């Protein structure tokens, strides 16, 4: 088995930028402070909506902590036991964030249904002021992760988590304004149900992506059959089998395969060119290619596609 790596993994080249390490810490600090303040004002205002949102924001603190911890672990060098390092921790963190968001949003939805049946008067002025502060805190935290989210599912999950909370808090603020002028206390839980539905709809895609990576699925944006065709079209390749493509992290894709080349071993230049094409066309930065000559009657044990 020959490693045709074109370049070192992204994390090994640059590490997690200091900007994002600080972004996680700043987000955690601001959200933790806001949770304490929001819970306190929730008690003072008699607002279950604020208390529920405080619980939601406490979930944010946990989610950001998971994302930050994963980013730190991803920078660790490979070891004798963890030969790929701990890059896959970013996948687990993204999956955990999606699950947490779905669970917390479900709990908010249940609370909203309960409040629809039994509306509770609230201090609308305090509700509006606290929610407005929450919009600023959550929105500013989301902006910390806006850059680079398209290339990293872990950052994308942190961004979406905070953006979703900004939407939740905005809904709470609108409900507070409407309640102040109409005294329709049922608007609070009704708004929460609408916002919760939007969050669940958006989070479901993130959950599926993270779950797929956790189960070693081919990363989204990579077509395995197109990759197979590209490998088969390389000079001297008679067949391709035992092809596997998976995400080592939320940003890095790996590949292993066997190439049947009856003409003989093509040499390092061929492997380097193949790795370069895989990287430039498909974003696969870690390719391991085994060359087979098919010079005996014995076929590779992994030739059937169903054998792994």
ABEGO torsion letter per residue (X at the ends): XBBABABBBAAAAAEBBAAAAAAAAAAAAAAAAAAAAAAAAAAAAGBAAAAAAAAAAAAAAAAAAAAAAAAAAAABBBBAABAAEAAAAAAAAAAAAAAAAAAAAAAAAAAAAAAAABBBBBBAAAAAAAAAAAAAAAAAAAAAAABGAAABAAAAAAAAAAAAAAAAAAAAAAAAAAAAAAGBAAAAAAAAAAAAAAAAAAAAAAAAAAAAAAAGBBBBGBBAAAAAAAAAABBGBABBBGBBBBBABAABBBBBBBBBBAAEBAEAAAAAAAAAAAAAAAGBABBBBBBBAGABABBBAAABAABX
